[in-house]
Amino acid sequence: MKDFKKLDVWQRGIKIVELAYLLTKKLPNEERFNLVSQINRSAVSIPSNIAEGSSRKSEKDYFRFLEIALGSCFELETQIIILNVLDFAKEQDTHQILECIEIEEKQLFSFMGLLNK
C-alpha cells in the first residue's frame, strides 16, 4: 500500500482545500450554491484523486487519477480568476491560493512524467 499522505503533492492539495474554504467563507451568501460550492468541490477533488489513484495497481490507472486532479487544479484556478474578474475577491486575497495551485500543477506534471517513463 502506498502512503499518499507522505506525498508533497497530496499535502499541498490539502493546503489548497484549506485556502479555498477560507476564501469562500468571505464570499456573498448568494454565491453559496454557485461559485462557493464549485470552488470547494474542485479543491477537494485535487487531493482526493491523488489519494484514490495511489490505491490503483497499475501506473496507467494512477496516471488517470492524477490527470483528474490536474483538471481540478485548472478548474479551480479558473474559478478563482472569475472571483477576481467579478470583484468578489481582491487579488491580495487570492494570491496565495493561486500560487499554491500553480505549484501543485507543476508537481502533478512532474509526477505524471515519472509515471509515464
N, C-alpha and C positions, 0 to 999 in steps of 0.2 A: 504494500500500500504506500502510495506517495503522500508525503505530508505537505499538502498545498499551503498550509499556514506558515511554512518557513520561506515560501517564495516571496521575494521582494515585490513582484508584480501583483500578487494577491494582496499583500499588506498595503500597497499603495491604493489598490482598488477599495479596500476598506476605508482608507483615509478619504477617498473621493466620496464615498457614501456619507461619511460624517459631514464633509463640507457641503454636500448637496442638501442634506437635511437642515443644516444650519442656515443655508441661503434661502431655502424655500419657506422657512418659518417667517421670513421677513416679507414675503410676497403678499399681495392683496388677497383677501378671502375669496373674491370672485374667481380667482385663478386656481383655487384648491382642487377642482376636478379637471382642470385642463393642464396648464404648464406644471403646476406643483406635482400632480400625480405622475405626469410623464417624466419629469426630471428625476423624481425619486425612483421610479421603476427602471429607468435607464441606468442610473447609478448602481442600484442593487444588482442589476444584471451583470455588471462587469466582474466583480469577484465571485459571484455565484457561478458563472460559466467557467471561470478559471478552475474553481473547485470541482465542479462536475466533470470537466474534461480530465482532471487528474485521476478520476476513477476509471477511465477507459483503458482497455488493454492495449489497443493499437495506437500508435503515434498519429495515424491518419484521423482517428476519431478525436483524439486530444486536440489536434490541429484545428479541427472543425469547431470545437468549443472556444478555442482561442480566437478564431475568426469572428464568432458571435460576440465575444467580449470586446473585440476591436470595433465591431459595428456599433455596439452600445456606446463605446467611447466617442465615436464620431457623432452619433445621435445626441448624446449628452452635450458635447461641445457646441453643436448647432443650437440646442435649446438654450444654453447659457448665452450664446451670442444674441439670440432672439430676445432674451431678457434685457440685454443692453440696448438693442435697437428700439424696443418698445418702452424704454425708460422705466422698466420695473426694477432694475438694479443698476447701480453705478459701476463703472469699470473697476473702481477700487474694491468693490465688494465681490467681484467675480474674478479678479486677477489670480488669486491663489488657486482656485479650483481649476481655472483654465490652464494654469501652469502645471498642475498635478496631472490633468488629463493628457496634456502634451507629452509629459514624461512617460505616462502609462502607455500611450500609443507607441512610443519608441521602444519601450521594453517588450511590448507584445510582438511588434515586428521582429525584434531580435530573437525572442523566444521561438517564434514561429519559424524563423530561419534555421535555428538549431534543430528543430524537429524535422525540418524538410531535408536535412542532409542525410 
